[in-house]
Structures are given as structure tokens and as C-alpha cells.
């Protein structure tokens, strides 16, 4: 890929790329990089600083290195995170050698040990735990990093417990997408931003994902209207964007009020609702849909009232399904009164006319009406959620948002809420009939592997929260109570529980009780102080990366090979290798079952094993798309991505049934009935105490393009990352607080106290405080010298109530606090 000198200079000046760092490229990088001039090397890479996996170009010119956006990539970077990534590479606090705890847990006292010592001791402890409690007693947690390979590692060991932090991230919208659209987690469904005519963002900050920012920028060039509904104004809420400051935790009432206006004014797409949703389904008093079986028939088809024939017929046979029918149906058991799902939705939304919604949300009734009419008239699209865990009532919110999109018929249409084309990316492991099949069985690449027995136990968080994507809090409960079974060992891989979990005191209690805690990371996150062993990991530029294209509706895959070795003095090694080595040393027979032997104990030899997995993925993708594997690999190495199929609109549910029980868009979620969950959204108060006194405030948090658990720790972040607490000028004047003053915050739910510096700004609603998640309040004893600035500010999770939503396990990361001026 060629970038002109003029473009290079322009881009470098625009993004403030870092740095003047000497290095020597690895031979693998030299083979794949494109040499455009003497002493200049370029290679496409994936940004691993967050889960978006944007496309970048790594450039080495003499002894200087740069990261630039890959402008040919469907999802080009560049935000603060990759712009500062090279500061992460040679960070002064970077973990350099394995550490072994020598003090009490929480003290952060360690001694350096060699890799063999660390791995052998961990393996011995792991063997003892598994032999005593079973493999299910071992758990792994992660967020984005290594999320594809960890199920493989856990399956080799025989545990089901890979439990991430989705419960404080995208868990609620993921469950909602399953209910309404039969879809999965982000980005299986996303707005078609580039072609949208009206964009509604409720509690969603697109600044955190640069690929989406660029798509929205193109929409703004066309003059699209964007409405941001949020207690604080994110960076996007400038210029032509309308900011609607809402009372925290009331978003569902706002969206239901929009639905009320659209229904009462007849602004909905009746034809779409009748044919492609379950809006005409007849619902019995017990909440279940009326089927042929209820009338004594043999079939199980869902029944509707057909206006054309004035009779009850299966939905797919109706000529004109009624949306507003209500009547009595004669069944073998007697008369049953039924209503359409659409009528039930209208009744639910009728609880929230704009005047009533104004009392709840603080949004003027006139604005609610105007936005509802604008949205329906423009056939707008409402964002379906990602980093969404805020108030513990988001499942209802995202059900309502998905229904709002369906009401205007804007599902899988150009400019609407669309299904991403599947890249057909293979899983590392699949489970069926009590057996685990690995990627090696799917594609023969010279690694002899056996089928593995499926774990005997159920994943611990699924016991308490059956709909959960992942609920880390449930893992903590299992550690503390030993129910449903004991958890005795925890591997924390590339994540930061203290900045993600909603009960930091419970986290400390759980970590104290475990028999083995191992962290694998790059920098000293707070949990490192509580670990028995700390293993230094590679950063994303030091290892190969491959995965699906995230924030694009096209079917695609992204790819990069390592371009750096760790800097001098840093003996970091691949987390994948470290975990497989621990298993091999503890249970050589388990490792051998997937072809992992002592041959790969050398980290350099392990690259052969890793390459086999990469090759298996490429072969699987090539077979799925009828491509030549060698050609596909060549394209990936040259460009860093490959698009298999462009987005094809109006496919689902128009030509292909959805994964819902009915195969339709379900404005009345039939799957929710299986869990005694209300099939319709409703507003429920947040899962924390609501402020009631003049010195009490909501404390909300969020991200933007400078925030991730690791990138807030680089040197640039000292001046760029905001670690203050925002306060509206009206509140500041009332309390006698000035910009830069220090205040004490006290959690209303847990009494936790901490100090913070106040920033007085109109970017937050009166009665609300805002602080960035993950940015401040770090506590690790390993933070020293010029990085003491990381202790400034507060961690919003300190004040969280620790309460979770039933069934789904979504948490409330927002809280309420009392403010005292110091």
C-alpha cells in the first residue's frame, strides 16, 4: 500500500502521531511489510487498543516509527489510542519479567522470577486445584483481548468458565437484540450511518469507536440530523447535533413516549408491521400467543385476525392481518379474550404520553413530540447500543429502541438498522453431542488433535443469569459462596476488573479467597496487586492479529502480523503461549490432545503452532467463500483486510427468517416468556438510590476516543485525559463550588468516600455529575514516579450499588453521591 510523502506529512500533522523510537523490525514483519524507499518500511496492522480493531499503517523510517490510518481500510483508525500506542510499547511501567507475590494480597509486593519458575509453580498449584475440585473450579476473565482463543484454552483444561465483563458493557442490548431481532452481540446489527436520514443516539457515544465516527462524519456531510439523548454532552454533541439532556435512568420512558406519539398519530409503517413483525399476533390473557393448538388443531402456527376474511388464520396465510383487533375466541377450554401484540404495545406506550414522560425524564413534552414526528417522517434510525451498562434498566430501553426502529419499518433497509453480513468466521471450538471440536478438526493443517470432552458443569454466571452474555459479578458470587460449585483459581487476561466491576469491595473479597490468582497483562492494572503471579504479555504490535471486521455492515476479516519485538529489557511473551505452557506442565495429556507438546515450550517454536491456527482460520474462510487460501492470505498480508461480501439490504426478515421464535421481528418478545420476563418494555427506576436532597447528585460515567483501561496510562494521557468530575454551573453556584475546587463524594448506596476536582461546565445536566470511566482513581502500588497522576480522580465503580438486573445480569455502573465542598 502506497502513501505519498504529502499525504504522510498531512496525516502526521493531523493526528499528532508519536514518536522517535529506535527499534529493529522482526524478520516476519520484514517479509510482509512493503518497502517504499530506502530505510522505510510499511505494514498494515490492526489497532488492538480497544475492541473496534481499526485499520492502521505501521511505518518505520530510519530509527523513527509511526502509526497512520489505513485509508484503504473499510474501518480506518486514528484516535488518541493508536496515536499513543508506541508509548505503550516502551512504557516505563511496562511489566518486564514474571512477578511472584511476596506480601499479602492487595499489598502489591512482588519479586521478579524467571519464566520457568513462574510457569512451573502456577502449573503445580493449578494441578492441585483441578485434582481436588475439578476443572470447572478454574475460571478465566477477559474483555476484548484474546476473547477468541480463550474458549479454546478453557476447553483444553475442561472448564466452561470464561466469564468476561459484558455485564457492565453490551449485555443488555445483546439480550434485547436476541429478544426482538434474534441477533447477537455487537456488531451483528448496526445502523447504516452513511445512508441514514435521521440518527437518534440514546445514551450511545460514538466517539469511542473511530470507524463509526468516520461513518457518521460522512452522514453529517450530507446534512443528516443527529439527536443525542444523554445526561452529558459527548464530544459528538457539537455544531449541527442536537443534545437532549435527560435525567439518568429514564431513557426507556423517553423512547416509549416516542412510540406513543408515533402510534397515536398513525406515523408507523403498517405494511411492514403486518407482514414482517409479530404485531398482529393474538395474545391471550396469560401472555402467550394464540396458536392453532389452542383451537384444537395439530399445528403450532401463530394466529392472527385476517381483516380480509374476517377469520382467524395463521399469520403467513393472512391477506390483511389486523393490528388493532381485540375480541373473544372460542377454544375447547372455553372463551378466551385476545388482543394483538400491537394493541398491547400501544397500551403500554399510552402510560407515557409526552406530558407524563416530561415529569419522568425532564425532557419537555414539546421536544418529545417534535423528535417523534421528525424520526417517523424521516424514517430515522435509533442506535441499538454497545457500551450500555449505566442504570441497570437497559434491557427494557434497548427493547424499546429496537421496536422504535421496527415501527417505522426501517429494519435492514438502506439507512436503517441493518444486519451485518456474516464473514463466516470460524469458532476456535464448537460443542455438540457432549464433544468439543477444535479448529484443528475443522481444517487439517498438520496438527494432530482429538475431540475433547465437553465440560460437565454449567458456566457459573449462566446459572443465575441464563440470558447473560457474561456476568463477572456472578463469578465473584461463586468464588465467595462456592455455589453452584467452588471457584478456586482465576486467570485475569488483558482486562481491568477494578475499572469494570460494579462492586469493588466484593472483588477484593473474592480475590482474597481464591487459592490462585494469575494476571497476564502489559501494565500494572489495579488487580495486579491482588495476584499471586503476574506474567508480562505482548502488546498488539508484537503479535499477530486476526478477526472479523467490527464496525462495518460488510462481511470482512481484518489481519496483521507482528511488526515489533518487545523493547530491550522487557521479557514479555504471548499470553496464548503462557496459558498453553501452564496447561502442558500441569496436564501434558490435555495439551497433547490438541497437538501441543514440549516442542512448543520455546516461545519462538510456538509461533509454528499459532501459525497453524491462523492457517486453519484462513482455510475455513476460503472454503466458506470459495476462494483460494493462498490468494486470500496474500491479500490479507498486503492490505490488512479482505471484504468477502458487500452489504445486501432487505434480506432479513424479508427473504430469510430471523432467529426469533416466530422468525419475525418481535415487538412482543416471545422468548422473554420462557424466563417469566415481561415481553414488552416498560420503564423501571434505576438500580440505585435516586438523589433527593440539594447536595445529592447522579454520578454518570462514559468513554470517548481517548479512553481504554490501558491507553489512559500512557504519558500523553497526563495532559489529555480528563480526570475531573463535571458539575453544571447552576449546581456549582448553589453549593458555592468553583472550577478546580476539591469536593468529597459519598456513595448513597454504599457510603464510599473519595475526593475529586470539579470542572464547572454546561456539558452536563443540572443535578448530574459526570466523570470518565477507567480514567482516574488508580490504586496499584506499582504506579510510581511520574505516573502517580493516575491516582488522581475517581473510579465511578467505587460508588456503584452492585445491583444487577434479574435474568440478564446487566449492571448499573452509574450511581448517586452526596457532595461536600472541602
N, C-alpha and C positions, 0 to 999 in steps of 0.2 A: 504494500500500500504506500503510495507516494503522498507526501505532504510538502508543498513548496516552502521555500525559505520565508517568503512573505506571509503565508498562512501560519507558519510556525511562530514567527515573531508576533503576529497579531494574536494568536491563541495564547501564547505565553504571557503576553501583557494582560489579556482579558482575565484569565483565571488565576493569575498570580502563582504560577507553578513553582514548585520547590525544586531544586536545591543545588548545591555544589558539593556533591558527594562522590568520592572516588570509589571505584569498585572494579571487579573483574567478572564479566558475564560467565555463566556456566556454559559448558560445551553444548548442552541441549538447546539453550537459548540461541547460541550462535548458529546452530543448524537451522532453526526455524525463523530467525529474525531476517529482515530484509535490509541489506546494506545499500544505502543510497549514496554514500560518499565515503571518502577515507575517514576512518575513525568515527563513523556514525553508524549506529545500529538501531533498527526499529522493529518492534514486535507487537502484535495485537494481544491485549490481555483483558481479563475480566476484573472489574473492581470488586474486591471482597470486603470492603469496609462496611457494607450493610447488605441486606438481602436482595437488593434490586439487581445486582450483577450487571451494572452498566458497562458499555464497551469503552476501552481506553487504548491509547497507543503508548507503549513504553519506549522512550528514546534515550540512547546513550551517545553523547557527543564528547569524545575525549574522556576526560575524567568527570564529566557532569552528567546527571540523569534528570529526566523529566517524565511526567505523565501528562498526556494530552487527550482530549476527547477523540474517540474514533468516529469521525463524522460520516463514515460509510455505514456504521452500525445502525440497525433499526432503533436501538436504545443507547444513544451516546451519552457518556458522562459529560459534565465535570462539575462537582460541587466541592465544598471545603474538604470533604473526607479524602478523596483521591489526591486533591491538591496538596494535602499534608501527609500523604501516605509514606513518603520517603523519610519523614521524621519518625514514623512508627518503626521503620526498618532499623534505624540505628539509634533508637530511643535510649537515653542514658539509664532508664529504669527497666529496660527490657530484661526479661528473665534469661539468664545466661547459662546456667547449669541446673541440673536437678537439685531440688531442695528437700531436706528432711526436717520435720519438726523436732525441735529440742525443748521447747517450752510448752505451756498449756495451750490448748486450742483457744484461739482468739488473741493470743499474745503476739503472733507474727514473728516468732523466734525460730530461725532455721539454721542449718548448716548445709554447705554445699557437699554433694556426694557425686560419685561418678554414675554414669547411666546403668552400668551392670548392677551396682549396689542397689540403686533405686528400683529397678525393674525386678530384681530377684526378691527383694523384701516385699514389694507390693504383691508379687505373684504368690509368695508364701502366705501372706495374710488373706489374699483372695481365695486360695485353695482351702484354707481352714474354714473360711466363712461359707463357701459353697458346700463343702462336705458336711457341715453342721446344719445349715439352714436351707440348702437348696439353691440352685442358680437364680431363682426368682428373687432372692434376697439382695441381689446386686442391681443397682439402678444407674442409668446414665441420664444426664440432662444436657441440653444444648439449646441454642436458638437457631440461627441460620447456619452457622459454621458446622460442617461435617454432618448435616442433617440427613444427607442421602446415604452415607456409608455407615452411620451408627446402627441402624437396624440390622445390617449385615454382621457387625461386631457382636451385638447383643444376641443375635440368633446363633452365632458360633458358641457363645457362652451358654445359651439356653435360657435367657431371661426375656420376658416380654417388656421389661420396664425401661423404655426410652421415653422419658417424660419431659417435654420442653416447656416453654413459657408462653404458649399461645393463649392460656387463660388470662394473661394480662396484655394480650395483643389482639389477634384477629379471631379469637374463639367465637365470640357472639355473632359477627356477620357470617362466619363459616357455617355455623349451625343454621342460621337464618337462610342462607343460600340452599342448604340441604332441604329445609322445610318447603321453601317456595319454588325453587328452581331445580331441585335435585342435583345441584352442583356442589363443588368442593371449595377448598380454601383459595385465597388469592394466589394468583390472578386468573382463576378459572373463568371468572366473569369480571368484566370491567366496562366502564363507559367508553364509547368510541369518541374520545375527546376531540380528535382532529376534525370530525364531521358534525359535532354536536351543534345544536342551535341555541341551547339554554342549558347551563350546568348548575346544579344545586349540590352544594357540599355541606352536609350536616355533620359537624364535628370531625371533618376529614381535612387534614392538612397535607396538600400535595407537595409542599416544599421539601418533604423528607425523601422524595423519590425523583431524581433528576430526569429520568425517562418520561415521567408523567408531566413534569414541569415543561419540558420541551413540547410535548403534545398540546398542552393547554396554551402555550405561547402561540402556536400556530392557529389555534381556535380564536385566540384574542385578536390576532391579526385580521381575522375575518369579521371581527366585531361581535363575537358571541357574548351574551350576557352571562356573568358568573355571580352567583349568590352564595356567600359563605355564612353559615349559621354556626356561631361559636361564641363562648363567653369572652374569648380573647381574639384579637385580630392577628391571624398568622401573616407571614410575610406576603402571601398571595393577595391579601385583602387591601390592595392599594389601587389607585387610579380608577379604572372602569369597574372594578369589582365592588359589589355591594356587600357590606358587612352587616349582619344582623346579630347584635349581641343578645344572647339568650341566657336565661337563668340555668345554671348547670343542672343536669339530670332531668330536664323537661323536654328534651328533643322529641320524644315519642308523641307527646301531646301536640306539639307543633305540627308534626307530619300527619297525624290523624286529623288535625284541623284542616290541613291542605286537602286531604282526602274527602273530608266533609264538604268543603266548598265545591270540589270537582264533581262530586256525586249530586249534590243538591242543585247545581247549575247545569247538570247534564253535559259536562265537558269531557266525559270519559269516552273511550273508543268501544262502543257497544259490540261492534262486529268482532273485534279481537277477543273481548271478554267472553262472548258466547261460544266461539269456536276453539280458542286455544287456552282457556283457563277453566278452572272448576267453579267459576262464579255461578253457573246455572244449576250446579248440583243441589239436590234437595237434601236438607239436613234435618234429622229427627230431633226430638226433644233431648235425647241422650247425647247429642252432639255428633253422632255418627251419620255418615251419608246413607241415603236410601239406595238399596241395590235390588236387583232382580230377585235375589234370595229372600228379601223381606216380603215380597209379594207371592212367595211360594214357588218361585221359579228355580231353575237349576243354575242359571248363570250368576255372575258376580258383577255385571256391568253396573256402572253408576247411572241412576235415573235422573231425568230432568223433565220439566213440563214443556211440551212442544206447543207453541202458540199456533202452529200451522194445522196440527191435527187435534188440538185440544185434548191431548192424552199424555200419559207418562210413557217415555221411551228411553232406551239407552242414549247416553249423550251423543255418541258418534253417529246415531241414526236420526237425530232430531233435525228437522228442517229449519226451525226457528226457536232455539232454546230460550225460555223466558228467564229474564234476570231478576224480576221482582215478584215472582209467584209466591203465594202463601195459601195453603189450603189443607184439607183433610184427606188422607189417603186411607183406603180400606185395606187392611192386611189380614192374614189368617189369625193374628192375635188380637185384632180389633182395629179401631180407628186410631190413626196417628197424624198429628198436625205437623206439617213440614214447612220449611222456609228455604229459599235459595241461599246459598252461601253469600251471594252479592247483597241480599237484603240484610243478612246478619252483619255483614261488614258495614253497611250503611247505618244500621242501628248502633253499632259500636262507635263509628265516627261521629254520630249525632251527639255523643256525650261531650264532644269537643268543638262546638261552634266557635268561630273566632273570638267572640266576646269572652267565652269561658276559657279558651286557650290563652287569651291575653292575661287572665288572672294567674294562670299557672306558669306561663313561660316568660312573661314580661315583654313579649313581642306585641306591638299594637295590632288590634284586630284588623285595621285597615291594611296594614302591611301583609298580614296573613292572607287576606282576600286577594290583594294585588298579586302576590307571589304565586298563589294557587292558579289564578287566571292566566298569568304570564306563562307559567310552567305548562299548563294544559294546552294553551293556544299555540305555544312554540313547540309543542311536543318535546319537552325537555327531558333531560336525563339526570337522575339523582345518583350520586356516588354510593357504591354498595359496601364500603368500609374495608379498612385494613387495621391500622394501629388504633383500635376502637375501644379498648377496655378503659372506661372512665368512671362510670357511676354505678355499675352493677345491674343496670336495667336495659342493656343494649340489645339483648336478643329481640325484645319487642320493637325497639327502634328500627333495627335492620329488617325485620319482617315488614314493618310499615313502609320503609323505604322501597323495598322490592315490590310491594303491592302498588305503591305510587307509580313506579315505572310501568307496571302492567296496566294500570288504569288508563294510561294514555296510549297504550298499545305499542310502547317503544322498547320492545324486547327483541334483541338480535337483529335490529334494523340499523341501517346507516345512521350514525349519530345517536344511537340509543345505547341501552345496556346490553352488551353483547357477550356471547360465549367465546372464549379463546379457542382457536383451532388447536387441537391436541397435537403435540410433537411426537407422541407415541414413545416417549422416553421410558426406558425400562426401569423397573424397580430393582434395587440391589438384591432383595429377597422377596419371594412370594410364598404365601402359606395356603395350602389346600390339603384336605383329607389327612390332617394331622402331620403333614410333612412340610418342611421348608426347602424350597428350591432356590438356589443362589443364581446369580448372574452367570456363573460358570456353566451351570447346566443348560441355560438358555442358549449360550453361544460357546462352542468349543474353541478355546484359544490356547490349548496346551496345558491348562491347569486341571489336574485330576481332582474332582471334588465329588462328595457324596451328598445325598439328601440328608438333611438334619431333622431330628425330631422337633415338632413344634413345642413351644413352651407349654407346660402343663397348667400354669396359673394364668389368671386374667390380669391385665395391666392394672395396677392399683388404682389409678385415677378413674378408670372406666367402671370400677365397682360402685363408686359414689356418684360419678357423673357420666352416665352412659353415652351422652351425646358429645362429650368433650373431644376437642382436637387434642389438647394436652392441658392438664391442670397440675402445675407443680405444687400448689398448696396441698393437694390430696396426697402427694408423695410425702410431704412433711408430716401429715397426719399419720400416715402408715409407719413412718420412722418412729414417731413418738408413742403411738398406741400399740404398735405391732399388729394392727388389724388393717386389712383382712389377713395379712401374714407379715412376718418381720422383714424389714429392710435394714440391712446391716452395712452395706457398702455403697458409696456414691462416687461416681466419676463426673466431674463438672468440666465440660469440654467447650471452651470458647464462648462462654456466656458469663453473665454477671448477676447472679440471683439477688444480691442485696439491692440492686437498682431495678429489679423487675418484680420481685415477690412483694405481696401486699401485707406481709406480716413479718417484719424483720426480726422481732423478738422470738417468734416461733421458729424462724430459720436458724437463729443461734442455738435454740434448744435442740432442734433436730440435729444440727451438725455436731453438737456436743455429745449426743447419744450414739452416733454411728461408731462402728468399730474400725472403719477405714474410709477416709475421705481423700480423694486424689483430684487435684486441679491440673488441667492441661491448658496453658494459655500463653500469651505473649507478654502481657504486662500484669503487674500486681493489682488485680481487682480485689475488692474488699473481702471476698470469700476465701482468698488465698491464705489469709491469717488463720483460718479455721481448718486448714487442711493438714493431713499427715505428710503428704508428699506433693510437690509441685514440679511439673515437668514442662520445660520450655518448648513451645510449639513453633512451627513455621508460620510466617505471615503469608498473605495471599500471593505476593510476588515471588515467593520462594517455593511454591508448589504448583502442580498442575491444577487447573480448574475446568470444570465442565458441568453443564446443566441446561435446563430449559430456559428459553428466553422469557423473562418475567413480565415486564410491563409492555407487552405488545399483544395485539389480538391475533397476530400471525403465528403459525406453527413454526417454531425455530429452536435452535440449540446454540449455546454460546460456549466458547472454548478459549483456553490459554495454556501455555506451558510456562514453567518457571523461568524467570529471567534473572533471578538473583540467588546467590547463596547468602546465608546469614552473615552479618558483618563479622570482622575479626573479634574473637573473644566470646562470641555467642554460640554455644553448642546446642542449638535448637534442632529438634528433629520432628518429623511428621507425626502428628497425633495418631493417624491411622496405623503407622508402623509401631508406635509405642504401645497402643492397645492390643494389637495382634501379638506383639512380643510378650506382653504380660500374660495373655491367654496361653501362648505356647509354653511359657515357662511354668505356668500353673497346671495346665491340662494339655500336654502335647498332642494327645489323641484328638481333642476337639479341634485344635488348629489344623492338624493333618487332614481332618475331614474336608476342609476347604482348600487343600493343597498348600497350606502354609507350614513350612518346615524350618529347620535350623538354617537352611540355605539362605533364608531371608533375614537372619539375625543382623547381618551387616546392612545398615541403612541404605547404602548405595545399591546393594543387591536387591533390596526391597523395591527399588524403582521398577524392576522387571515385573514383580507381582502387581504393582499399581498399574503398570502399562498394560498388563493382561486384562485388568478390569476395564480400563479405558477402551481397549480394543474391542472387548465384548460389547460395550455400550455402542460403539460405532457400528459394529456388525449388526447389532439388533436394530439400530435406527436405519441402516442401509437396507436391511431386509424389509422393514416395515414400509419404506418409501420406494422400494425397487431401485436402489442406487448402487453404484459400485463402491464398496467400503474404502478402497484406496483413494478413489476420487473424492469421496466425502471427507476423509481425513486430510487430504491435501488442501481442500477448500477451507476447512476449519483452521488449519495452521496458517494459511495465508491471510485470511480475513478476520478470524476470531469469531465467526458466526456462520450459520447456514439457515436460510429460510426454506422450509420444505413446502409450505403452502400459505398463500395469502388468505386473509380473512374472506370468507364467503358468507354473506349476510342472508338472513331469513332461512336458516337451516333448522334451528331448534326454536320452538316446538313445531314449526311448520311442516318439516319433512321427516324429522326424527323425534320420537317421543323423549320426554325428559326423564330424569331418574327419580321422579316423584311417584308415589303410589298410583296416581291416576295417569301419569305420563304427560300431564298438563302443567301449566303454571298454576300453582295452588295459592289463591288468595285466602283460602281456608286450609290450613296446613293439616292434612290428614295424618301425617306421620307423628305430629305432636300428640295425637290422641293415644298413641301407644305408651306415652310417658306421662299420662294424666296432665298434659300441658295444654293451656288454652290455645286452640287453633287460630285464634285471631289476636292481633297485637292489642295491647292496652297500655296506658301509662301507669307506671308504678313508681313511687318515690325512690330516690337513690338509696344504696345500702350503707348509708352513714347518716349521722345526725345532721339535720338541716340548721344552719345558723338562725338564731332568733334574737340575739342581743346586738347592740350597736358595735361592740368590739369583736363580734364573731363574723367569720368570712368563709365562703367556699374557697378551697385551695385546689386549683386545677393545674394540670400539667400537660406537656406536649413536646413535640420534636420539631426540628426543621433540618435543613441540609447540612448543618454543622454537628448534628447530634448522633452519636452512637456510643456505646459503652467504652469503646477503645479510642476512638478518634478525639473525644473530648479531653484526652490525656496528653496529647502532643503539645509541644512548646507553643505553637501558634494559638492554641486554644486559650492560653493565659489571657490574651488580649481580645480574642474574637468571641469566645463563648460567654454568654450572659449567665452569671450565677446569682443574680439578684431575684427578689420577689417583686412582681409588678403590683402596683396599687393605683386605683383610679384617683384623680385629683380631688374629687368630691369627698371620698373617704379619707384621704390624707389630710385635708383641711379639717375635717370633723375630729380626727384623732390628734391633730397637731403634729403630724409626721411630715418631714421634708425629704426631698430626694437625697439619698445617701445615708439617711438615718438607719440606725440598727434597731430592730424590734425583736421581741421574743414571740415565737409561735408555739401554741399549745394545742395538741390534737384534742378535739371534743370527744372523740370515741375512745382514745387510749391514754390521754394525758401526757403524751410525749412532748418534750420541750426542746426547742433549738432556736438559735439566733440566726437572723438573716438581714441583709442590707436591702433597703426598699428602693425601687425605682418608681417614681411617680410618672404615670403615663396614661393617656386616653386610650391605649390599646387594650384595655381590659374593662369589663363592665363594672359599674359600681356594685359593691358587695362581694366582689370576687377578687381573689389574688391569683396570680399565675407565676409558675416557675418551670424552667425546663427540666424534663426528666433526664436522668443519668448525668447531668452536668455538674452538680455540686454535692457537697456533703460526703466526700470520700473519706474513709476512716482507716485504710490499711496502714499498718506500722511501717510498711516498706516504701511508703511515699516520703521521700526525703529531699532536702536541698531546695532547688528552685521549683520543684513540683509540689511543694507544700500548698500552693494555690488551689490544688484540687480539693482541699478540705473546706474551702470557702463555700458558702451557700448551703442549701438544704437538699436532702433526698426526700422527695414527696412521699415515698413509700413509708417513711418513718411515721407518718400521721394517719395512714390508711386504716380503715376499720377492720380489715382482714376478713370481711364477709364476702361470700360468693353466691352467685345466682344458682338456684336449685337446678338440677338436671344437666345444665350446660356447663356449670362451673366457671362462668365468666366473673371476673373480679372487678372491684371498684378501686382504681388507682387514685382517683380524686378523693378529697377528704374535706372536713371542716375544721377550722382552727380558731382559737382566740388570740387576738393580737394585743401585745403590751409594748408600749414605747419605752425604750431603755434610755 
